[in-house]
Amino acid sequence: MKLKTGKSQVELLSRHGLGNIYYDHHTQQRSFQATKNIKSGQILYRFGPKQIQANPTYLTVQVGEGQHMVLDPEFLAAINHGCDPNVFFDVDHGVLRSVRDIKAGEQMVYFYPSTEWQMIQPFDCTCGSPKCLGYIQGAHAIEPELIQRYHLSSYIQSQLKEVPTLV
Protein backbone atom coordinates (compact mmCIF):
# COMPACT_ATOMS: atom_id res chain seq x y z
CA MET A 1 0.00 0.00 0.00
CA LYS A 2 1.45 3.36 -1.06
CA LEU A 3 0.24 6.71 0.27
CA LYS A 4 1.00 9.95 -1.53
CA THR A 5 1.76 12.77 0.93
CA GLY A 6 2.94 16.03 -0.65
CA LYS A 7 6.23 15.37 -2.44
CA SER A 8 6.73 12.03 -0.71
CA GLN A 9 5.41 8.64 -1.55
CA VAL A 10 5.07 6.59 1.61
CA GLU A 11 4.70 2.82 1.53
CA LEU A 12 3.38 0.63 4.33
CA LEU A 13 5.98 -2.13 4.77
CA SER A 14 4.59 -4.12 7.70
CA ARG A 15 2.14 -4.09 10.61
CA HIS A 16 3.13 -4.91 14.18
CA GLY A 17 0.16 -4.36 16.48
CA LEU A 18 0.87 -1.02 18.16
CA GLY A 19 3.00 0.20 15.27
CA ASN A 20 3.43 0.05 11.51
CA ILE A 21 6.65 0.40 9.54
CA TYR A 22 6.55 2.84 6.63
CA TYR A 23 9.09 3.64 3.94
CA ASP A 24 9.33 7.18 2.55
CA HIS A 25 10.60 6.95 -1.03
CA HIS A 26 11.56 10.64 -1.08
CA THR A 27 13.78 10.54 2.05
CA GLN A 28 14.63 6.83 1.65
CA GLN A 29 13.96 6.36 5.37
CA ARG A 30 11.89 3.87 7.33
CA SER A 31 9.76 4.98 10.26
CA PHE A 32 7.82 3.14 12.94
CA GLN A 33 4.51 4.87 13.61
CA ALA A 34 1.97 4.27 16.36
CA THR A 35 -1.34 2.81 15.21
CA LYS A 36 -3.27 4.10 18.24
CA ASN A 37 -2.85 6.42 21.21
CA ILE A 38 -0.39 5.09 23.78
CA LYS A 39 -0.07 6.21 27.40
CA SER A 40 3.23 7.06 29.08
CA GLY A 41 4.84 4.12 30.89
CA GLN A 42 3.16 1.45 28.77
CA ILE A 43 5.16 -1.62 27.75
CA LEU A 44 4.83 -1.75 23.98
CA TYR A 45 6.88 -4.83 23.06
CA ARG A 46 9.09 -7.40 24.70
CA PHE A 47 12.39 -8.16 23.02
CA GLY A 48 15.48 -10.25 23.46
CA PRO A 49 18.71 -10.87 21.69
CA LYS A 50 18.61 -12.67 18.40
CA GLN A 51 22.36 -12.54 18.80
CA ILE A 52 24.96 -10.77 20.96
CA GLN A 53 28.05 -9.71 19.06
CA ALA A 54 31.30 -7.99 19.95
CA ASN A 55 31.12 -5.39 17.20
CA PRO A 56 28.32 -2.87 16.79
CA THR A 57 26.38 -2.14 13.61
CA TYR A 58 23.98 0.69 12.96
CA LEU A 59 21.11 -1.72 13.79
CA THR A 60 22.39 -3.19 17.08
CA VAL A 61 21.67 -1.96 20.60
CA GLN A 62 24.53 -1.88 23.11
CA VAL A 63 23.93 -3.86 26.30
CA GLY A 64 27.45 -3.82 27.77
CA GLU A 65 31.16 -3.36 27.03
CA GLY A 66 31.74 -5.16 23.73
CA GLN A 67 28.14 -6.50 23.78
CA HIS A 68 25.79 -5.43 21.03
CA MET A 69 22.34 -6.98 20.64
CA VAL A 70 20.71 -7.85 17.35
CA LEU A 71 17.07 -7.34 18.30
CA ASP A 72 14.45 -10.08 18.29
CA PRO A 73 11.91 -9.17 17.00
CA GLU A 74 13.95 -7.54 14.25
CA PHE A 75 11.22 -5.03 13.28
CA LEU A 76 12.11 -2.97 16.38
CA ALA A 77 15.31 -1.92 14.58
CA ALA A 78 13.08 0.36 12.45
CA ILE A 79 12.66 2.75 15.40
CA ASN A 80 14.60 5.89 14.60
CA HIS A 81 16.51 8.34 16.78
CA GLY A 82 14.91 11.43 18.27
CA CYS A 83 16.32 13.98 20.71
CA ASP A 84 12.85 14.21 22.32
CA PRO A 85 12.14 10.47 22.57
CA ASN A 86 8.77 8.90 23.20
CA VAL A 87 10.06 5.34 23.74
CA PHE A 88 12.99 3.76 25.59
CA PHE A 89 14.71 0.44 24.91
CA ASP A 90 14.92 -0.91 28.46
CA VAL A 91 17.63 -3.46 27.69
CA ASP A 92 17.88 -4.40 31.37
CA HIS A 93 14.30 -5.75 31.34
CA GLY A 94 13.89 -6.56 27.63
CA VAL A 95 11.00 -4.18 27.02
CA LEU A 96 10.27 -1.22 24.81
CA ARG A 97 8.46 1.29 27.01
CA SER A 98 6.73 4.58 26.21
CA VAL A 99 8.26 7.49 28.13
CA ARG A 100 5.50 9.96 27.28
CA ASP A 101 2.08 9.83 25.67
CA ILE A 102 2.19 8.97 21.95
CA LYS A 103 -0.59 9.89 19.53
CA ALA A 104 -1.80 7.57 16.78
CA GLY A 105 0.21 8.30 13.64
CA GLU A 106 3.18 9.70 15.59
CA GLN A 107 6.58 8.23 14.83
CA MET A 108 8.09 6.22 17.69
CA VAL A 109 11.63 7.47 18.37
CA TYR A 110 14.25 6.71 20.97
CA PHE A 111 17.36 8.55 22.08
CA TYR A 112 20.22 6.48 20.64
CA PRO A 113 22.77 7.60 23.29
CA SER A 114 20.47 6.09 25.95
CA THR A 115 22.01 2.73 25.01
CA GLU A 116 25.04 3.62 22.86
CA TRP A 117 28.29 4.80 24.48
CA GLN A 118 30.17 5.44 21.24
CA MET A 119 28.28 5.07 17.98
CA ILE A 120 29.79 3.31 15.00
CA GLN A 121 28.05 5.72 12.60
CA PRO A 122 27.69 9.19 14.15
CA PHE A 123 25.29 11.45 12.25
CA ASP A 124 23.81 14.92 11.98
CA CYS A 125 20.41 14.70 13.62
CA THR A 126 17.44 15.99 11.65
CA CYS A 127 14.76 15.17 14.23
CA GLY A 128 13.43 18.74 14.15
CA SER A 129 12.88 18.91 17.90
CA PRO A 130 13.63 22.17 19.75
CA LYS A 131 15.67 19.85 22.04
CA CYS A 132 17.79 18.58 19.12
CA LEU A 133 21.43 18.03 20.09
CA GLY A 134 22.72 18.29 16.49
CA TYR A 135 25.54 15.80 15.99
CA ILE A 136 24.81 12.40 17.58
CA GLN A 137 27.84 10.26 18.37
CA GLY A 138 26.93 8.45 21.58
CA ALA A 139 26.60 9.09 25.30
CA HIS A 140 30.35 9.68 25.73
CA ALA A 141 30.05 13.00 23.85
CA ILE A 142 27.16 14.50 25.84
CA GLU A 143 27.60 16.62 28.95
CA PRO A 144 26.68 14.50 32.02
CA GLU A 145 24.11 17.02 33.32
CA LEU A 146 22.37 17.01 29.92
CA ILE A 147 22.30 13.26 29.36
CA GLN A 148 20.89 12.67 32.85
CA ARG A 149 17.61 14.17 31.58
CA TYR A 150 17.04 10.99 29.56
CA HIS A 151 16.16 7.41 30.44
CA LEU A 152 19.47 5.52 30.29
CA SER A 153 20.46 1.87 30.29
CA SER A 154 22.38 0.65 33.33
CA TYR A 155 25.47 0.24 31.12
CA ILE A 156 25.38 3.92 30.08
CA GLN A 157 24.77 4.95 33.69
CA SER A 158 27.81 2.92 34.80
CA GLN A 159 29.96 4.48 32.07
CA LEU A 160 28.93 7.97 33.14
CA LYS A 161 30.05 7.24 36.71
CA GLU A 162 33.53 6.46 35.38
CA VAL A 163 33.86 9.75 33.46
CA PRO A 164 35.95 12.27 35.40
CA THR A 165 34.16 15.51 36.12
CA LEU A 166 35.82 18.87 35.55
CA VAL A 167 36.17 21.03 38.65
TARA-V964722 format. One record per run of one state. SS is the DSSP state (~ for helix, > for strand, _ for the rest). FROM is the first residue (numbers start at 1). TO is the last residue. If there is no record, write none. Layout:
SS|FROM|TO  SS|FROM|TO
//
This chain:
_|1|1  >|2|5  _|6|7  >|8|16  _|17|18  >|19|24  _|25|28  >|29|34  _|35|37  >|38|38  _|39|42  >|43|46  _|47|47  >|48|53  _|54|60  >|61|64  _|65|66  >|67|72  _|73|73  ~|74|78  _|79|79  >|80|81  _|82|86  >|87|90  _|91|94  >|95|98  _|99|101  >|102|102  _|103|106  >|107|107  _|108|108  >|109|110  _|111|111  ~|112|114  _|115|122  >|123|124  _|125|134  >|135|136  _|137|138  ~|139|141  _|142|143  ~|144|147  _|148|153  ~|154|162  _|163|167
//
